[in-house]
Amino acid sequence: MITGGGRAPVGDEGPGRVGAPRPRLVRRLDRLAARRFVAVVAGPETGKTTLLREWATRRPAAWHTVLPADRDPRQLFDAVGAALRAVGVEVPAAARNPARASDGPAGLAGLLVEALTSAGSGTGNGPGTGDGPVRLVLDDVHLLGAGPAATLLAALAAGLPPGTVLVLAGREPVPFPVDSLRSAGRLGEIGPADLALTPAEVRRLLAPAGAAAQHSAIRRAALDCAAWPGVVAAIAGLAAETEPSATSAATSTSAATSASAATSAAPAAPAATSAATSASAAAGRRRTAATPMPWPSGTSAPVPPGLAGLTDPADVSSTLDEADLAALWVLSALRRTGPAPQHRHVAAYERALRGLAERPRLGAGDLAPLRATRLVLDGPAGIPEVDLVLAESAVRDGQPDEALRYLAAVPAGMPLPAALAWQLGALLHRRGEFDDAEALLERAAPGAATAGGLADQAQVVAGRAAVRWARGDRTRTRGLADEAVRLAERSRDDAAIAAAYVARALAAFSAGDRAGNEHAYARALAAAVRAGDLAQQLRIHCNVGSRLVEEGRYRAATEELGAAIGLGERTGQRLLLALALHNRAEAWLGLGELGRARADSDAALSLWQRDGSPLAAFGLLLTARVHRVCGSTSQAVAGYQAALAMAEPDGKAQVLMEACAGLARTRYADDPALAAEYARRALAMPSANGPTVAELAAGWVALCSGDVDSAHRHAERARAEAGPRRDPAGLAEAIELAALATALADRTDPAAAAGRRSRPARPPDPTGGVSGSGTGRLPNRPAVALAEAAQIWADGGNEVALATNALLRARLGADRPAEEVAGQRLHRLGVREGAWHVAGPLAAIGPTPVPEVEVQTLGHFVVRLAGVPVPAAAWQSRKARELVKVLAGQLGRPLGRETLAALLWPETPSEVALRRLSVLVSTVRAVLDPDRRHPADRYLNTDPATVRIDPDRVSVDAVRFHDAARSALAAEGASPARGRTGADGVPPVPEEAGGVELLGRLEAVVGMYTGDFCDDGEVTGDWVSRPRTALAELHRELVRRLARRCLRNGRPEAAVGWYLRLTAEDGYDESAHLGLVAALSATGRHGEAARRYQDYLDRMREIEVEPAAFPGATTGRPAP
């Protein structure tokens, strides 16, 4: 019987284990008990606790399992005292004997000795009075260490009275000297050799486990672990869970059925013989258990249950030999007892691992034992050499994350195989974990001078170069890239050559050598294709797309990256797919397609965040940039701050620089001082892409703050950096920054500006700027520069940048209609009012001021004073409103008084009508200037003969539309040749490839026409028809030109929409019908094109006009 006041006894058996009696050792313990003190010392899983429990169960014993808290002698005394009291030994509490307790461990031991002496002499109520000696078992004594608690036990062991037995069990020798006790014959010892199972005991332990335990592989595993009975018990428990094949199960069922039939056929036993019969049956059961049915022949070998649940047992057993299976059973049994690393002291554990994880298996491609080992362990083995082999096998199996788990258990100073280092380093690099990638790559062991060794070394060095590039270290990047190319060329391995030339391409990019970058990527892609390395091909496509974005070749970039995205989706390379989406989002942003940019950037960010990749910082940067361009400043600030927070711990220079530059621009409006500080931080940081972004941010912040000189310096630095790098977007923005700085300086110092304009003409600027027109005077320098920037934006197809540039040119040229058109284009492209508060070109010139007086006549008639509509009651009469409408219909031209009076009062005598007109003019002036702050003729100009609205102070939408439409139509029809000089020596902006700017301009002007002139239902005279018809015809011509240009510029779907509008307004418009048919055909909608052509034929017959041939057919009539 076991009793105890401390922890209950804890056995070695784990879940599912099968125990076995140890009568041999129990008898030995009985013999050793006569020596009063017994030490049972052995490692874990050797059966110490199991043996002592069996021994203590047969004889009353006090038991306490030691805890770390028992290192306090007072705590140990209380625990032992409680255990002894549970078996009837009266142990006084220490609190009742303060004098003895104050003597420390020796005094506490004396109290225990006195209690045991009293119990053994028969004066107490304990077991010594007639139940035999007092037995005290303390398990896990190794937890006490050599401290005061050990002193207590030493004193207790030395003073044990006769009739008392103290058993100490632990994994280490007892924590006090025992030589004197051993010499005196008062110490009994049981060690590992005594606890080891004999072959007969192993067989008895396996016998109840069923047929699986009889397989030679399991027997071999159990015999190999005989020194650790707990492991053997675990093997038996696992074997009991393993079912034999269907054949063996059928055999067992047949045998059981036969036995059942024999039992039922036997006659009933007399009552007198029932006990004998029961004993005989029990003996039969024991014999059956001792001789279990063997594992059926012809079936697959038994595998541990954990493997059977994950792998087809037949496949496992057919690829592993008996030694491998036995080793897996050993590992599985130990895994049941706890985490793998704690079993390193078990020699069978290390033998099993080293047998399974032999390095030659990797070279021979014998991965099945390694794969099975990883499944059984489910984590590091705790043996560095083994964990290294398992990591390599995980990489071979395409499980890099599992490989990283094993590698984390390998000491940091241990060299790694080069192949393992570069493969996992590449994975970490793709994730953006640059510190970990570099640390891993630097641990690569030098490779052999063989082709394979050189190839692995080339991969390692190429990986280090890529990490250094990401850190902005140009010098080291170049040196490492050159070394990688040298090693790769020597190895003649295409995969290594591809990686090395990617590194060289990155080095060339950092140095601004775009030609070298392009050449290196071409070499890398060719090698990757030869090697069949899809991941490297995807990476190269991503990087080439990124280069095209940097060069402003956005359309080409979207095509390159579209191929990369398709490859990423096919190969399942999520991290590289995210990179391709990210780069394409930058291309869309470069084209001004903000919706597409947002969609791709969000998709890339989502993929990175799902994988927990630090590259999500780049995704946050791009999302913030999209918000900044759109004018969503709060969201942009949040994105930049999140990117900054992600990048700061790892020191990602490129992210830090761009985030600081972005914050400088977006925080300018609310905190200029903080914006300037962010700009200084950005300038101080290195970046693989160069300082252009930082210089531009600092320049715009300076210009918006009125520091023209600093803005000029930053613009020139950015221009000098962007040119050699073939960064057209950076170059165009630097040109615009310099132009606006010059314009602002000219505005603040007109005399200096006049002096600059009067200097003699200079030879043409070799950098590509436009010099004088041949008149001996320089043209307007800012206008020339802005025209140059517009051409760069046009070549890249960036509609947002083009519209912004057009607005800048219109503002500097005081071209209010063109400015309004550009503003509407920006709004249509998704740019909102917040963009005027971001340090940049729009903030530098400021928003368009709200007109003092604005007259809206297209559609509903409304007059606004400083943006506020004039209420109907303020007009006093309908004639006052009618006067404004008539004058607005003159589109800025004066109208004679007599004509105006006759229009308003056609049936009234002229003298009376003229007097009424004078009163009406005064009424309108009072409406337009109710507080009489200005001279009377500020808004309505009058003289004795005429009246007109002053177009310089009154904004009339009809006038703005008319002027913008005439200007757009003239530009659309002119199509000037490149390089020709326009008025005042300023070159007109050439018609760029695809007509991006002109197309957008036409669309914006069409959008200005919000309805027919004064079409608000109010009763008007005949005077309204002429301006209404003229403006409507002008609008139709704009739509016609826009439809044609869309069709010619490869936008047939847009052309269809415009042509449908024309045919809906006028069903007999022949050119509109033919244009619609042509546009439908261009979109591939041939059936609808045929139906629309038939409609055209019907309409032409109605008006007896000979129809034209189907567009595209050979006719004598020109195509529309």
Buried (B, 14 or more C-beta within 10 A) or exposed (E): EBBBBBBEBEBBBBEBBBBBEBEEBBEBBEEBBEBBBBBBBBBBBBBBBBBBBBBBEEBBBBBBBBBEEBBEBBBBBBBBBBBBBBBBBBBBEBEEBEEBBEEBBBBBBBBBBBBBBBBBEEEBEBBBBEEEBBBBBBBBBBBBEEEBBBBBBBBBBBBBBEBBBBBBBBBEBBBBEBEEBBEEEBBBBBEBEBBBBEEEBBBBBBBBBBBBBBBEBBBBBBBBBBBBBBBBBBBBBBBBBBBBBEEBEEBBEEEEEEEEEEEEEEEEEEEEEEEEEEEEEEEEEEEEEEEBBEBBEEBBBBBBBBBBEEBEBEEBBEBBEBBBBBBBBBBBBBBBBEEBBEBEEBBBBBBBBBBBBBEEBBEEEBBBBBBBBBBBBEBBBBBBBBBBBBBBBBBBBEBBEBBBBBBEBBEEEEEBBBBBBBBBBBBBBBBBBBBBBBBBBEBBBEBEEEEBBBBBBBBBBBBBBBBBBBBBBBEBBBBBBBBBBBBBBBBEBBBBBBBBBBBBBBBBBBBBBBEBBBBBBBBBBBBBBEBEBBBBBBBBBBBBBBBBBBBBBBBBBBBBBBBBBBBBEEBEBBBBBBBBBBBBBBBBBBBBBBEBBBBBBBBBBBBBBEBEBBBBBBBBBBBBBBBBBBBBBEBBBBBBBBBBEBBEEBEBBBBBBBBBBBBBBBBBBEEBEEBBBBBBBBBEBBBBBBBBBBBBBBBBBBBBBEBBEBBBBBBBBBBBBBBEBBBBBBBBBBBBBBBBBBBBBBEEEEEEBEEBEEEEBEEEEEEEEBBBBEEEBBBBBBBBBBBBBBBBBBBBBBBBBBBBBBBBBBBBBEBBBBBBBBBBBBBBBBBEEBBBBBBBBBBBBEEBEEBBBBBBBBBEBEBBBEEEEBEEEBBEEEBBBBBBBBBBBBBBEBBEBBEBBBBBBEEBEEEEBBEBBEEBBEBBBBBBBEEEEEEBEBBBBBEEEBBBBEBEBBBBBBBBBBBBBBBBBEBBEEEBEEEEBBEEBBBBBBBBEBBBBBBBBBBBBBBBBEBBBBBBEEEBEEBBEEBBEBBBEBBBEBBBBBBBBBBEBEBBEBBBBBBBBBBEEEBEBBBBBBBBBBBBBBBEBEEBBEEBBEBBBEBBEEEEEEBBEBBEEEEEEEEB
